[in-house]
Amino acid sequence: MQPLSRVTPATVDVLQSLLSAAAPTWGLLVIRESGRPAGSVCPILERLECSGWVPSAWDDDRNDRDRASACTNSRATGRALPDRH
């Protein structure tokens, strides 16, 4: 897990949404739960995934054409990983 280059209030809201989720969740639910716009949440989710903070997986019932973006199609699922230090 890489350290985050920046932690904004929006990043904190997204992390809180992910950590409070009872099950794996997806972009639209994080947007709804955090109260942040998609234009903030989607880049944050991408940074968290690239940094190893949020693993993701695709629903098996989606084809490759539908997998363009976790937020536009809202079916990439993930959850925040707890710090293991």
N, C-alpha and C positions, 0 to 999 in steps of 0.2 A: 504494500500500500504506500503510494507516494504522498508526501505532504501536499496539501492544496496550496496553490500559488496565491490565492486570495479567498478570504472568507467574508462575504458580504451578509447583510441582514437577510437577503433573499436566499442565500446558500444555507443559512441557519434554518430558515423556515422549511426549505426543501428537505434538509436532513431530519428535522423534527417530524415531518410528515412521513418520511420513510421509516424512521425508527419507531413511530407509534402505530404503524400499520400491523394489523394482526396476521396478515398474509402477504405474499408478494403482491406488489401493486404496479400500476403503470402510469404513464405520463398524465393522462387526463384526470386520474384520481389525485395525483400529487398536485396538479394545478388547482383542483377544487379544494383539497384539504389545506393547502398552504395559502390560498387566497392570492397567489401571485399569477401574473399573466404568463401565457405560454411562451412569449418572447423572452421571459426570464428563466422559467423553469426548464425548458428544453436544453438550452446551452449549459445550464448548471448540471442537469442529469448527464449530459454528454461528458462534461469535465470530470464528474464523479466516477463515471464508468471508465474513462481513459486512465484515471489515477488509481483504479483498483478499489475504490470505495463502494461501488455499487455493481454487483454482477448482474448480467441480464440474460434472458432467454426468450425465445420466440414461441408463441403458441404454435402447436403442430398443425393447426387447421388453416394457417395462412400460407399463401404461396410467396415466392421471392419478390414478385412485383409489389406486393402489399407491405413489404418489409423496409421500405425506403427510410422511414424515420420513426423512432420510438414515440415521438409526440404527435406527428401528423396522423399516424395510424393507431396510436395509443394501445398497442398490444404487446410491446416489449415489456416484460415484467422484470422486476428487480426489488431488492431490499438493501438497505445500508448494512454494511458489515461492521460488527462491533470491533473496537480496537483490541487487538490480541496481545498487547504489550504487558 
